[in-house]
Amino acid sequence: MKEKAGKVLGIVLPKKTMSGRGMSAKTMSGKTVPARAVSGIEISGRVMNGKVTPTMVIAGLAATGIMMTGLCQVGAETVDVPKPQMSYEEYPRIDGSLACVPLCEALAVEMTGCTDAQAEETMADFTNTNPCYLQLAQGKTDILLAYEPADSTKKELENYDPLDMDPVGKDALVFIVNEDNPVENLTQQQAYDIYTGKITNWSEVGGEDIEIKAFQRPETSGSQTMMRKLLIGDAQMAEAEKEMIASGMDDIIEALKKYDNSANALGYSVYYYASEMFRQPGVKFLQIDGTEPNNETIKSGDYPLINEFYCVTNEQSSERAKEIKTWLLSEEGQDFVEGCGYVPVM
């Protein structure tokens, strides 16, 4: 059924209150732009299990056929969504981002009652952020829990049927240094200037007079996609030596901990992974614009570098996969996401 903007099944959604809160976008200059003024955003609505959900087709993603939806409730009665129950054999093929592995394993146990060992077996063909989208598009998996793909992956997805992306949680881009580094805070502008090569010495941001050794991630990594979306944009990043480009998220944290001149190294990662999956002694998170990254500041939006992660299906996904996705978008499903240590979107 083709949806009309702001009207679904006879329910008119007020444009100013559709999201349940003011929708806005913040630029690097600090100027806040109302969402209705942001070019390329089209808002429509649909009813999902008793909740009115706006659908946002965003410029740059619309061409790929990726549909991104946001959760909200606007004057509609909340209807309980029954938790799907299925056998282990019925559980859909799942893939996604590395930082979502604990959530995927917990989901298998929750849906099927399987053992932890069996839950791990459902991850046998797990890839990572960018390849998982192609796996789903090619019919090799049924459902994803994943961070946003890189632009190059979005381009490839233009060759396939559309994917449906619904945010189920929030995470953040965080900057990490060795605990010996006296710097506790960077502004967004300072982080931008470091990674574009304008700032090269820690003394320029309140630290010691030593060169900044800024580790980077490969362009196709999930962390790098967040880095570009939330901070760097299309700007040219400073050229990094080969040994300063960490292939994995664990590599960048290990490198920061063990780097010979430890106090001058800087890196970035996804908050959940760095804080829950690979927490290491000897490193610390930097505040950004005076705010420390944690679940509370990510949930409230006080921490500035926040991005959502998604549950993704397509038309060919199994019915069980679609049931799981619908449940994850419900109040009980969001409680489950939070219970696994993630920040829910509701």
ABEGO torsion letter per residue (X at the ends): XBBBBGBBGGBBBBAAAAAGBBBBBBBAAGBBBBAAABBGBBBBBBBBGGBBBBBBBBBGAAAAGBBBBBBBBBGBBBBBBBBBBBBAAABBBBBEBAAAAAAAAAAAAAAAGBBAAAAAAAAAABBBAAAAAAAAAAGABABBBBBBBBAAAAAAAAABBBBBBBBABBBBBBBBBBAABABABBBAAAAAAAAAGABABAAAAGBBBBBBBBBBBBAABAAAAAAAAAAAEABBBBBBBAAABBABAAAAAAAAAABABAAABBBBBBAAAAAAAABBBGBBBBBBGGBBBBAAAAAAGABABBBBBBBBBBAABBAAAAAAAAAAABAAAAAAAAAAGBBBAX
